[in-house]
């Protein structure tokens, strides 16, 4: 178990940085689904350690998918629920 979370970045900060890199300059409340998808894909590629020179052909790894889902749930719960991104086992 991790005891020291001092160097962890909050999910909202990850989204803010992704929005900055993607030149998305609008409040969270004004983001449309296409914006959220672009942000989450960017975060997934970044978390997977993929070279972002040509992200269109890249496959996001399992860790990246986990980060995408977690950040989506924490920052955009309505989107997460609308697209039924949870899995019931």
C-alpha positions in Angstrom: 0.0 0.0 0.0 1.2 3.5 -0.8 1.5 5.7 2.3 3.0 8.9 0.8 0.7 10.6 -1.8 2.6 13.9 -1.8 3.9 13.5 -5.3 0.6 12.4 -6.8 -1.3 14.7 -9.1 -5.0 15.2 -8.6 -7.2 14.1 -11.5 -8.5 17.6 -12.2 -4.9 18.8 -12.6 -4.2 16.0 -15.1 -7.2 17.1 -17.1 -6.2 20.8 -16.9 -2.7 20.0 -18.3 -4.2 17.8 -21.1 -6.5 20.7 -22.0 -3.6 23.1 -22.1 -1.6 20.8 -24.4 -4.6 20.3 -26.6 -5.4 24.0 -26.8 -8.9 23.4 -25.3 -9.7 26.7 -23.6 -13.2 26.5 -22.1 -14.6 25.8 -18.7 -15.2 22.1 -17.8 -19.0 22.8 -17.8 -18.8 23.8 -21.5 -16.9 20.7 -22.7 -18.8 18.6 -25.2 -18.4 14.8 -25.5 -15.8 15.2 -28.3 -13.7 17.4 -26.1 -13.8 14.9 -23.2 -12.9 12.0 -25.6 -9.9 13.9 -26.9 -8.7 14.8 -23.4 -9.1 11.2 -22.2 -7.4 9.8 -25.3 -4.5 12.2 -24.8 -4.2 11.2 -21.1 -4.3 7.5 -22.0 -1.6 7.9 -24.6 0.5 9.9 -22.2 0.0 7.4 -19.3 1.0 4.5 -21.7 4.3 6.3 -22.5 3.5 6.4 -26.2 5.3 8.9 -28.5 2.6 11.5 -29.2 4.1 12.4 -32.6 1.4 10.5 -34.4 -1.3 9.5 -31.8 -3.9 8.4 -34.5 -2.3 5.0 -35.0 -1.3 4.3 -31.4 -2.8 1.7 -29.1 -3.3 2.7 -25.5 -2.0 0.2 -23.0 -3.8 -1.3 -20.1 -2.4 1.2 -17.6 -3.4 4.0 -19.9 -7.0 2.7 -20.1 -7.1 2.4 -16.3 -6.0 6.0 -15.9 -8.5 7.1 -18.5 -11.4 5.4 -16.8 -10.3 6.6 -13.3 -9.9 10.3 -14.4 -13.2 10.2 -16.3 -15.0 8.9 -13.3 -13.4 11.5 -11.0 -13.7 14.5 -13.2 -16.5 13.7 -15.6 -18.9 11.4 -13.8 -21.8 12.3 -16.0 -19.9 11.2 -19.1 -18.8 8.0 -17.3 -22.3 7.2 -16.5 -23.8 8.2 -19.8 -21.5 5.9 -21.7 -21.7 3.1 -19.1 -18.0 2.8 -18.7 -18.2 0.7 -15.6 -18.1 -3.1 -15.8 -20.2 -5.2 -13.5 -18.6 -8.6 -12.9 
